[in-house]
């Protein structure tokens, strides 16, 4: 099973994702790491939630 970068959506094994990791410190994930689908993201003053139609929800 291929895993994907949850920030840029590219395969995790391709290229350098250091910039993605740095951006993820301040931002919620945008792509599902399992299937690469764009997630529905909601940011609130207390945190964030992200939902993949196939794999469910994450929060932080």
C-alpha positions, -999 to +999 in steps of 0.1 A: +000+000+000+014+034-010+012+062+015+010+098+006+021+131+020-008+146+039+003+181+029+010+180-008-006+147-018+024+132-036+037+097-028+057+099+005+087+080-009+091+104-038+111+136-032+119+155-001+089+164+021+108+184+047+090+216+037+057+197+040+066+186+075+075+222+085+042+235+071+022+208+089+034+222+123+010+251+117-016+237+092-040+208+092-035+179+067-050+186+032-048+151+017-056+116+030-023+098+037-039+065+027-057+073-006-045+107-016-081+122-017-085+158-009-100+161+025-127+184+038-109+206+064-124+229+090-103+251+111-116+266+143-100+287+170-096+256+192-082+233+165-091+216+132-109+186+118-103+169+085-125+142+068-117+117+041-148+103+023-132+069+023-112+067+056-130+089+081-121+119+103-090+132+120-087+161+144-061+182+162 
